[in-house]
Amino acid sequence: MSDSQQKIRLLVVDDIVETRNNLINLLYFEKDIEVIGSATSGLEGIETAKKLQPDIVLMDINMPDMDGITATERIKQNLPNIAVIMMSVQGEQDYLRRAMRAGASEFLVKPFSGDELISSIRHVYSSEVSRRRFPTAAAYPVAGTPSADGGSQEELGKVISIFSPKGGVGRTVIISNLAVAVKQISKKRVALVDGSLFFGDVSMMLDVRPVKTISDLQGRADQLDAQLLNDVMMSHSSQVRVLLAPPKPDQAELITADEITRILQELRRNFDYVFVDTFPSLKDETQLAILDTSDTILTIMTLEMPAIKDIRLFLEVAEILEYSRDKIVLILNRVDSKHGLKIESIESTIQHPVAATIPSSGITVTLSINQGTPLVLDDPNNPFSKGIEAIAHRIIDQTLNERADKAVVKNGASTPKRGLFGLFGGKK
């Protein structure tokens, strides 16, 4: 029986009989979920988990004899393949952080709906299955940590943002799929940041519940380290780690440009690739901070006159900002749209080369967005997926080339400068 056919085996741990029964009843008619047992305390939950070996433990946080956080720590220490979803009537950030540090995969605030519960269970199970299939992040050294030969991993990760001065060109769907593709191909540590702070859509694109967001880092720039980032980042089933946008626009206003810069710098030290979504504005200081910090800005446009005009104006602004020509990588989306303009004419108009193209897949891409499943995972042979995969390979190859160049320079030789334009070269 395949993973998709297996039932998700669940253990419910809660000291209140009525709550346990309600949870069991909520899940009774779900064909892919089976409640295999229940327990009334933390200690009993640990023993029952050892005996029944469930896939997921649904754990209340406040219980007699041993609270859910301590019980979760014990379970994760002794039974690391069992995932834990924590439940609590308290939704304060301190409870959430303590739960995540203990090893909980998700945190549900009571009362929650049946749909929220079922979605959470399926998401956690899917993430756990992927974790077993693919190498874990721990298998890859963090930049700046000692290597196996006693040396130091000096390489910092690449920050790659995506920008367009015009909305509706597919920016978020491209960066979400690209982050997943790079993760699948490279097996390296990949982070995705939703830098569209006011109206971010990455959580919807990847079907990741915004239990924790970048707002949890607001005002804590001086405390930033790998552990704090790990506490607030969510995991997608592909093993891409995601830092989501604030749940409400008023919370976005509290995040400063300096905080964004420091967050990206810390991510650079802990991930090989950091992909960042943005929104179409150069007036907001946080967006400028993202673009300034980026090694590469994937600039998206479509084959329409308004989009071309806006790109030409952005290139003028980029020159004023003293961005190098190689930093701006122009990508055409929906290149096979009917009645579009010729690529050669666009390059002549804007005086900037087109680095790569992505075919249009119309309704297929729309369906993947509505389902919250990246098309590169759901349909890797789709033309859109192939276009994303080609760009992912080029980004990975460029990183390898740069490191090889550095190794040559370290040995005293000189190497030619190779930016992303040298890599992307033609329109493949």
TASUL-V203601 format. One record per residue. N is the residue number from 1. RES is the residue in one small letter. PHI is phi in radians with two decimals (NA if undefined). Layout:
N,RES,PHI + N,RES,PHI
This chain:
1,m,NA + 2,s,-1.35 + 3,d,-1.04 + 4,s,-1.22 + 5,q,-1.64 + 6,q,-1.24 + 7,k,-1.41 + 8,i,-1.42 + 9,r,-1.55 + 10,l,-2.12 + 11,l,-2.01 + 12,v,-1.79 + 13,v,-2.13 + 14,d,-2.77 + 15,d,-1.41 + 16,i,-1.72 + 17,v,-1.03 + 18,e,-1.07 + 19,t,-1.13 + 20,r,-1.04 + 21,n,-1.12 + 22,n,-1.10 + 23,l,-1.11 + 24,i,-1.10 + 25,n,-1.16 + 26,l,-1.06 + 27,l,-1.73 + 28,y,-1.04 + 29,f,-1.63 + 30,e,-1.45 + 31,k,-1.18 + 32,d,-1.74 + 33,i,-2.20 + 34,e,-2.28 + 35,v,-1.43 + 36,i,-1.69 + 37,g,3.10 + 38,s,-2.54 + 39,a,-2.54 + 40,t,-1.85 + 41,s,-2.72 + 42,g,-1.08 + 43,l,-1.08 + 44,e,-1.13 + 45,g,-1.07 + 46,i,-1.10 + 47,e,-1.12 + 48,t,-1.18 + 49,a,-1.11 + 50,k,-1.08 + 51,k,-1.34 + 52,l,-1.65 + 53,q,0.89 + 54,p,-1.25 + 55,d,-1.34 + 56,i,-2.40 + 57,v,-1.88 + 58,l,-1.64 + 59,m,-2.00 + 60,d,-1.32 + 61,i,-1.53 + 62,n,-1.92 + 63,m,-2.53 + 64,p,-1.25 + 65,d,1.17 + 66,m,-2.78 + 67,d,-1.29 + 68,g,-1.13 + 69,i,-1.17 + 70,t,-1.12 + 71,a,-1.08 + 72,t,-1.11 + 73,e,-1.01 + 74,r,-1.15 + 75,i,-1.11 + 76,k,-1.19 + 77,q,-1.22 + 78,n,-1.73 + 79,l,-2.33 + 80,p,-1.11 + 81,n,-1.49 + 82,i,-1.64 + 83,a,-1.52 + 84,v,-2.22 + 85,i,-1.92 + 86,m,-1.57 + 87,m,-2.13 + 88,s,-2.82 + 89,v,-1.37 + 90,q,-1.61 + 91,g,-1.86 + 92,e,-1.12 + 93,q,-1.05 + 94,d,-1.11 + 95,y,-1.10 + 96,l,-1.07 + 97,r,-1.12 + 98,r,-1.10 + 99,a,-1.13 + 100,m,-1.19 + 101,r,-1.14 + 102,a,-1.28 + 103,g,2.04 + 104,a,-1.15 + 105,s,-1.49 + 106,e,-2.58 + 107,f,-2.37 + 108,l,-1.92 + 109,v,-1.67 + 110,k,-1.33 + 111,p,-1.44 + 112,f,-2.18 + 113,s,-1.43 + 114,g,-1.09 + 115,d,-1.12 + 116,e,-1.10 + 117,l,-1.11 + 118,i,-1.12 + 119,s,-1.07 + 120,s,-1.11 + 121,i,-1.08 + 122,r,-1.15 + 123,h,-1.14 + 124,v,-1.12 + 125,y,-1.13 + 126,s,-1.07 + 127,s,-1.11 + 128,e,-1.19 + 129,v,-1.09 + 130,s,-1.14 + 131,r,-1.07 + 132,r,-1.32 + 133,r,-1.40 + 134,f,-1.91 + 135,p,-1.02 + 136,t,-1.38 + 137,a,-1.04 + 138,a,-1.14 + 139,a,-1.30 + 140,y,-2.01 + 141,p,-1.16 + 142,v,-1.39 + 143,a,-0.95 + 144,g,1.58 + 145,t,-1.68 + 146,p,-1.09 + 147,s,-1.60 + 148,a,-1.12 + 149,d,-1.56 + 150,g,1.57 + 151,g,-1.43 + 152,s,-2.23 + 153,q,-1.38 + 154,e,-1.50 + 155,e,-1.19 + 156,l,-1.67 + 157,g,-1.23 + 158,k,-1.57 + 159,v,-1.77 + 160,i,-2.13 + 161,s,-1.75 + 162,i,-2.17 + 163,f,-2.51 + 164,s,-2.64 + 165,p,-1.28 + 166,k,-2.13 + 167,g,-1.38 + 168,g,1.33 + 169,v,-1.79 + 170,g,1.61 + 171,r,-1.00 + 172,t,-1.21 + 173,v,-1.16 + 174,i,-1.18 + 175,i,-1.18 + 176,s,-1.15 + 177,n,-1.17 + 178,l,-1.16 + 179,a,-1.06 + 180,v,-1.14 + 181,a,-1.10 + 182,v,-1.11 + 183,k,-1.10 + 184,q,-1.14 + 185,i,-1.39 + 186,s,-1.49 + 187,k,1.04 + 188,k,-1.69 + 189,r,-1.40 + 190,v,-2.18 + 191,a,-2.05 + 192,l,-2.22 + 193,v,-1.94 + 194,d,-1.52 + 195,g,-1.49 + 196,s,-1.43 + 197,l,-1.11 + 198,f,-1.46 + 199,f,-2.42 + 200,g,-1.17 + 201,d,-2.11 + 202,v,-1.06 + 203,s,-1.05 + 204,m,-1.28 + 205,m,-1.05 + 206,l,-1.84 + 207,d,0.95 + 208,v,-1.93 + 209,r,-1.23 + 210,p,-1.37 + 211,v,-1.13 + 212,k,-2.27 + 213,t,-2.44 + 214,i,-1.10 + 215,s,-1.06 + 216,d,-1.23 + 217,l,-1.74 + 218,q,-1.09 + 219,g,1.37 + 220,r,-2.15 + 221,a,-1.01 + 222,d,-1.24 + 223,q,-1.76 + 224,l,-1.03 + 225,d,-2.71 + 226,a,-1.05 + 227,q,-1.18 + 228,l,-1.13 + 229,l,-1.07 + 230,n,-1.06 + 231,d,-1.16 + 232,v,-1.86 + 233,m,-1.55 + 234,m,-1.68 + 235,s,-1.90 + 236,h,-1.55 + 237,s,-1.08 + 238,s,-1.36 + 239,q,1.40 + 240,v,-1.26 + 241,r,-1.61 + 242,v,-2.12 + 243,l,-1.87 + 244,l,-1.51 + 245,a,-1.28 + 246,p,-1.02 + 247,p,-1.23 + 248,k,-2.32 + 249,p,-1.01 + 250,d,-1.16 + 251,q,-1.28 + 252,a,-1.12 + 253,e,-1.11 + 254,l,-1.42 + 255,i,-1.49 + 256,t,-1.66 + 257,a,-1.10 + 258,d,-1.11 + 259,e,-1.14 + 260,i,-1.04 + 261,t,-1.05 + 262,r,-1.21 + 263,i,-1.13 + 264,l,-1.15 + 265,q,-1.13 + 266,e,-1.21 + 267,l,-1.08 + 268,r,-1.04 + 269,r,-1.34 + 270,n,-2.08 + 271,f,-2.35 + 272,d,-1.33 + 273,y,-2.34 + 274,v,-2.12 + 275,f,-1.71 + 276,v,-2.29 + 277,d,-1.45 + 278,t,-2.37 + 279,f,-2.33 + 280,p,-1.28 + 281,s,-2.73 + 282,l,-1.95 + 283,k,-1.50 + 284,d,-1.45 + 285,e,-1.15 + 286,t,-1.16 + 287,q,-1.20 + 288,l,-1.12 + 289,a,-1.10 + 290,i,-1.11 + 291,l,-1.15 + 292,d,-1.08 + 293,t,-1.34 + 294,s,-1.19 + 295,d,-1.33 + 296,t,-2.41 + 297,i,-2.01 + 298,l,-1.31 + 299,t,-1.82 + 300,i,-1.73 + 301,m,-2.53 + 302,t,-2.13 + 303,l,-1.46 + 304,e,-2.43 + 305,m,-1.03 + 306,p,-1.06 + 307,a,-1.16 + 308,i,-1.13 + 309,k,-1.03 + 310,d,-1.15 + 311,i,-1.13 + 312,r,-1.04 + 313,l,-1.18 + 314,f,-1.12 + 315,l,-1.09 + 316,e,-1.15 + 317,v,-1.14 + 318,a,-1.05 + 319,e,-1.19 + 320,i,-1.11 + 321,l,-1.33 + 322,e,1.14 + 323,y,-1.34 + 324,s,-1.17 + 325,r,-1.08 + 326,d,-1.25 + 327,k,-1.25 + 328,i,-1.63 + 329,v,-1.92 + 330,l,-1.52 + 331,i,-2.17 + 332,l,-1.63 + 333,n,-1.79 + 334,r,0.98 + 335,v,-1.19 + 336,d,-1.71 + 337,s,-1.05 + 338,k,-1.14 + 339,h,1.14 + 340,g,-1.34 + 341,l,-1.47 + 342,k,-1.35 + 343,i,-1.07 + 344,e,-1.07 + 345,s,-1.18 + 346,i,-1.15 + 347,e,-1.06 + 348,s,-1.19 + 349,t,-1.23 + 350,i,-1.66 + 351,q,1.00 + 352,h,-2.65 + 353,p,-1.28 + 354,v,-1.50 + 355,a,-1.48 + 356,a,-2.77 + 357,t,-2.27 + 358,i,-2.22 + 359,p,-1.16 + 360,s,-1.46 + 361,s,-2.19 + 362,g,0.82 + 363,i,-1.09 + 364,t,-1.12 + 365,v,-1.15 + 366,t,-1.05 + 367,l,-1.11 + 368,s,-1.14 + 369,i,-1.14 + 370,n,-1.13 + 371,q,-1.53 + 372,g,1.23 + 373,t,-2.13 + 374,p,-0.98 + 375,l,-1.13 + 376,v,-1.14 + 377,l,-1.61 + 378,d,-1.32 + 379,d,-2.58 + 380,p,-1.13 + 381,n,-1.60 + 382,n,-1.11 + 383,p,-0.95 + 384,f,-1.06 + 385,s,-1.08 + 386,k,-1.12 + 387,g,-1.12 + 388,i,-1.13 + 389,e,-1.08 + 390,a,-1.09 + 391,i,-1.15 + 392,a,-1.04 + 393,h,-1.07 + 394,r,-1.18 + 395,i,-1.11 + 396,i,-1.14 + 397,d,-1.07 + 398,q,-1.09 + 399,t,-1.08 + 400,l,-1.12 + 401,n,-1.11 + 402,e,-1.10 + 403,r,-1.21 + 404,a,-1.15 + 405,d,-1.06 + 406,k,-1.11 + 407,a,-1.15 + 408,v,-1.16 + 409,v,-1.06 + 410,k,-1.06 + 411,n,-1.58 + 412,g,1.74 + 413,a,-1.65 + 414,s,-1.85 + 415,t,-2.31 + 416,p,-1.22 + 417,k,-1.29 + 418,r,-2.21 + 419,g,-1.53 + 420,l,-1.14 + 421,f,-1.18 + 422,g,-1.11 + 423,l,-1.34 + 424,f,-1.24 + 425,g,0.68 + 426,g,-1.50 + 427,k,-1.62 + 428,k,-1.56
